[in-house]
Amino acid sequence: MTSTTNVPFDQPKRRPARRRTAGRSRVTLSEGLGGHRNSLGILRLVLASMVIFSHAFPTGGWGEDPSKGWTNGQETIGGFAVVGFFAISGYLIAKSGASADVLQFVWRRALRIFPAYWTVLLVGALIVGPIAWRLAGNGLRDYLGSGPVAYVFGNADLTIRQWGIYDIFTTTTPYGESVGYSVFNGSLWTLVFEWGCYMLVAALLVLGVLRSARWVVPALAGGFWVLFIVYSLAPSVVATVAPVLADPNRIRLTLAFLLGSTLAMYSRRIPLNDWIGVACGGVMTVTLLTGGWVLIGYPAFAYFVLWLAARLPKRIQWIGAKNDYSYGMYVYGFLVQQFTAFLGWHLLGYWAWVALTILVTAACAWLSWHGVEKRAMAMKDVGPGRGLDWLSSRRSPAADAPEARRVPSNVDSPTAKDTTS
């Protein structure tokens, strides 16, 4: 898309004064979520805590999350939270991609997701594993070997190939007894789908879609919406035609991500309207309780969660605005639950144990953010973070001169710290 004015593509043109009504213009989604003037930080923390509440049922020995029964088998509290993560991520990541070139984008996404992920694998293999192994009466020399190495390196690319190490937690935790094998961290499986969504945005960025063909994003969302219908009716057809989409979780989570991305692409045109927000909340609730959660509830939920981020009280907007602990809460929650269940803390009862696990997980998230994530993100403008110009600078020293390297776009710059679920 081209422009005939000197106004940058990522800045809206001024509207005539006649559009103002009762002293104020119509507020758009983009304006409502501008900068850090939103509650996305606190919402992500709430969603991460919901995952912990949901996982506490199976990890503590109380069976399946009862919310699945309340929703006619459609969703659990944790699944609901993950969908919210993907919708928010879709909004933020689409905006992030639209204001960078593909090298910058991939570099910054990798810095955001991999260092903390690799760290939690190492914590499981080098701290939690040895302690649990020793407390079970085994010698540490017997722990050393292929088990810990395979756990770290076999899972390093986000695809979980080994859930645990040896038989740790298999007979010593309620969850291990229910599944019959060692599981350290049952929350990490969503990250490979998140990364897949990032790579989809990278492909759209290369093709110029985010800058000149925004309609492709809602078209893709519509395609995944239809794909979910096809899978619901004939899953074998999808598995045969597109094996990579054989897992329904990939379909539905990508759909949630693309719905958030669609809202990002048209955020300057979509109104931030309280009537629409409340209506979407109602649709979301009804579909959760009765049916149609994915096909009807997902689009409503995507708008609702962003509307809520703009409408929650301003006094809580500082939470998560500068220090984002939600990713750490998510990746450490299950590991903390497994280890504390191994120690017998779950015998205190559901509420007491959940409260303790949230406190321990929050401490881990604090260490993860300040010790790993924040330091990694400080490198976002180093090397590949400078963009495609950085590649030419390897050949031409003159290219090292500081300059603005951002790629113009016709959508806003990120509305908040772009983070993962």
Disulfide bonds with the S-S distance in Angstrom:
none
